[in-house]
Amino acid sequence: MSGSHTKVTLTKENARLPQEHFFSKLPLTGTAIGLTSLLIAFMLGRSNSTYFFFSFHVWWLFFLSIAIGAVFFVLIQFATKAGWSVVVRRLAENISMTMPLLFVLLIVMVFGSHTLFHHWLGHDALSDKIIQSKQWYLNIPFFYVRSIFYMIVFTWAAVYFSKYSAQQDESGNHEITYKLQNASYPFLIVLGFSVTFAAFDWIMSLDPHWYSTIFGLYFFASCYMVFFAALIIATRIMHNVQILKDVVTVEHYHDMGKLLFGHTCFWAYAAFCQYLLIWYGNIPEETAWYGIRENHGWFYVFVLLCVGHFIVPFLFLMARRAKRSRTLILLVAVWMLFMHFLDLYWLIVPTGYEEGPQFGLIDIFCFLGIGGLFVALFAAVTRRKALVPIKDPRLSESMTYENV
């Protein structure tokens, strides 16, 4: 549906980030903060290497899940020929371009694999029949090959779509849109399998006795949900750039709010189905995993997730007015980033620390380290391109978009 909108002419010059914008300083600042923080985290981890690797794994997956969600978003927009999202798609492409950094940081998991995955790499595994029956899959060479394959797929998709989208800004060739549209279908199939097995390998295999066939869906729902939270925050931060203020309207915030709301419910559906089936089946190998996370200090995290990850955003985002309020939707998006971290922390850390949460300085510096580098690369990519795909054939549709 179209309405009356201010006519905006987008060019290579006016669609770029202004030189004086604070984002121009973030590549250098973020890199300095990131490298310094990682060094401090590493030094602190020398006396507690086990917790360092667990904390790093949580934060690595936190930022990786945002990038994975961004890749899926870009591909789905092309696959569905979406028009509304064109003006925010470039920011999603730029978020996805942090994938090469996260690929490099995979090396930390390699060094920490005997700590993180000690259940199936330790000496006790030799006498464990359940683990022995899974050794055809859970073994170091195959595990490393799979991990590298997943990251190659994620990175390839991110770079491929971002590269050709930027090329269209220069050439104006509409055939590029149709090329990316056709490429999105096979990419989505491969990505779907990759993110499912990545969830099995990087999170579920931390406890090889536990298994859940819906866990891949659970992780995908988390990735897509947290991406929309990150996209809302990035869009709101960039809203003081005049060109984005002119083309990204409350209608786009409304749609991003609807998608954040919908995928919060999607996550809750996957989480509840997983819990219900395991509770109903009452199989010891499955219930023991929840037993750890419903005792000691982890019980309070479990309750906070139930309330904060679903009930709070559900109530806040249900109303149409809330989804059209830039301030309220920003606050909910920030809250959902925290909830996503808490979810990953609850999934991962109890494997090594059953007695309760151990949050401390290592967690803070791992967050600042990976987060600083993540923001630095995102800002570096953002300032090199137009903020919106200025020659996309559906740009005018997006700029005049209105919710019914």
C-alpha positions, 0 to 999 in steps of 0.5 A, a space after each residue: 500500500 502506498 501513501 504520500 511520502 517525501 520525494 528523496 533522490 538517492 545518489 552515490 554521494 548522499 547515500 553514504 555515511 557522512 565523514 563526521 559521523 561517529 561511525 567513521 571512528 569506530 573501526 579504529 576504536 573498536 579494534 583497539 578495545 577488542 584486541 586489548 580486551 581479548 588480551 586481558 581476558 586471555 591473561 585472566 584466563 591463564 589462572 582459569 583456562 576452563 572458564 575462559 574457553 566457556 565464556 569465549 564460546 558463549 560470546 563467540 556464539 552470541 555474535 555468530 548467531 547475529 551474523 547467521 540471522 543476518 545472512 538468512 534475512 538477506 537470502 530470504 528477502 531475495 527468495 521472497 522478492 520482498 519490497 518493504 525491506 530494501 531500505 534496511 537490507 544493506 545494514 543486514 548485509 553489513 552485519 553479515 559481513 562480520 562472518 570472516 572475523 567470526 571464522 578467524 575466531 573459530 581457532 579459539 574453539 579449536 584450542 579449547 576443544 579438549 576443555 569444552 568437549 571434555 565429555 567425549 574427548 576425555 579419558 572417561 569417554 573410553 569406558 562410556 558406551 553411549 559416547 563410544 556409540 557416537 564416536 563415528 561422529 564425535 571425533 576430532 578430525 571430523 568435528 573440525 572438518 564440519 566446523 570449518 565447512 559450516 563457517 565456509 558456507 556462512 561466510 561464502 553466502 555473506 560475501 557473495 550476496 553483499 558483493 553483488 548487492 554493492 556491485 548493483 549500486 555501481 552498474 544499476 544492472 537489475 539482472 543482479 537482483 534476479 541472479 541473487 534471487 535464483 542463488 538464494 534458493 540453493 543457498 537457503 537449503 545448504 544454510 538450513 542444514 548447516 545451522 542445524 548441525 552447527 547447533 548440534 556440534 557446538 552446543 548440544 555435543 557439549 553433553 553427548 549424553 543429551 539429544 534433542 531433534 528440535 534443537 537445530 530449530 531452537 537455535 535457528 529461532 534464536 539466531 533470527 530473533 536476535 538478528 532483528 533485535 540487532 537490526 533495530 538497534 543498528 537502524 536506530 543508531 544510524 537514524 540521525 543520518 539524514 538520508 536514513 531518516 528520510 527513507 526508513 520510516 515508522 512503517 519499517 520499524 513496525 515491520 521489524 517489530 512484528 518480526 521480532 515479536 513473531 520470532 520471540 514467539 517462535 523461539 518460545 514454541 521451539 523451547 516449549 516443545 523441546 521441554 514438553 517432549 523430554 518431560 513427557 518421555 522421561 528418559 534419563 539421558 534427556 531429563 538429566 540435562 534439564 535436571 542440572 539447569 533446574 537446580 542450584 543457581 541455574 534455576 533462577 536463570 531458567 525462571 528469568 528466561 521463561 519470563 524475560 525471553 517470552 512473557 515480557 517481550 510478548 506483552 510489550 510488543 503485542 500492541 500496534 502502537 508499541 511496534 511503531 514507537 522507536 523508543 519502546 522497540 529499541 528498549 525491547 531490542 536491547 532487552 532481547 540481546 541480553 536475553 539471548 546472551 542469557 539463553 546461550 549462557 544457560 545452554 553452555 556453561 552448566 556443562 562445566 559448572 553445575 553449581 551455578 553461574 560464574 559470571 565475572 571479569 572474564 565474561 566482561 572482557 570476552 564480550 568487549 573483545 569479540 564485540 569490539 572487533 564485531 562492531 569495528 568490522 561492521 562500521 568499516 564495511 558500512 562506511 565504504 558503501 551506500 547505506 541503502 541499495 540505491 539501484 535496487 529495482 524494488 527501492 521505490 516500493 520500499 520507500 513508499 511502503 505502508 502497513 495496512 
